[in-house]
Amino acid sequence: MSLPIASTTTPDASTKAAARTTAAPAATTATLNYDNFLKLLLAQMKNQNPTDPMKSTDYMAQLATFSQVEQSVNMNSKLDALLTSSTLSQAGGLVGHTVTSADKTLTGTVVSVEVASNGLLAHLDNGKDVRYEPGMTVY
């Protein structure tokens, strides 16, 4: 989402340098909460061109857009939690079953399951580990 800010002055070299140094930390934390958005909106209102002010409908459109983005982010975090719950349920169902890896090179009984960032990892009774992936056979 872009926030156009009308300016009557052009930035000098020191302003551009300051913008570059502050942009680097901002890139690492790419989250914008509601308070930050309101601060930006207030700064936009303060710095707008007085001879050509932004219309109130434009402000409302920005608020509505930010609200939609915020709701999407919240929905994504809830979907991630649901996916994690589903993964844990699948992991519990593997313990005690005999599995064969997708490439058919490893077979064993699952003694424990680890939920890793890249999916499930089944620890077998023979000391080997098998990734839970398409093509894996569970007996």
Residue pairs with C-beta under 8 A, 6 or more apart in sequence:
1 62
1 65
1 66
1 69
3 40
3 41
3 44
3 62
4 44
4 54
5 43
5 44
5 47
5 48
6 47
6 48
6 49
6 52
6 54
7 47
7 49
8 49
11 19
32 66
34 66
34 70
37 66
41 59
41 62
41 63
44 54
45 54
45 59
48 54
84 115
87 115
87 119
87 120
88 115
90 120
90 132
91 113
91 115
91 120
91 132
92 113
94 110
94 113
94 120
94 122
94 132
94 138
95 110
95 111
95 112
95 113
96 109
96 110
97 109
97 110
97 138
97 139
98 107
98 108
98 109
98 110
98 138
98 139
99 107
99 108
99 109
99 110
99 122
99 124
99 130
99 136
99 137
99 138
99 139
100 106
100 107
100 136
100 137
100 139
101 107
101 130
101 131
101 136
102 131
102 133
102 134
102 135
102 136
103 135
106 124
106 128
106 130
108 124
108 125
108 126
108 128
108 130
109 124
109 125
110 122
110 123
110 124
110 125
111 123
111 124
111 125
112 122
112 123
113 120
113 121
113 122
113 123
113 132
114 120
114 121
114 123
115 121
118 131
119 131
119 132
119 133
120 131
120 132
121 129
121 130
121 131
121 132
122 129
122 130
122 131
122 132
123 129
124 130
130 136
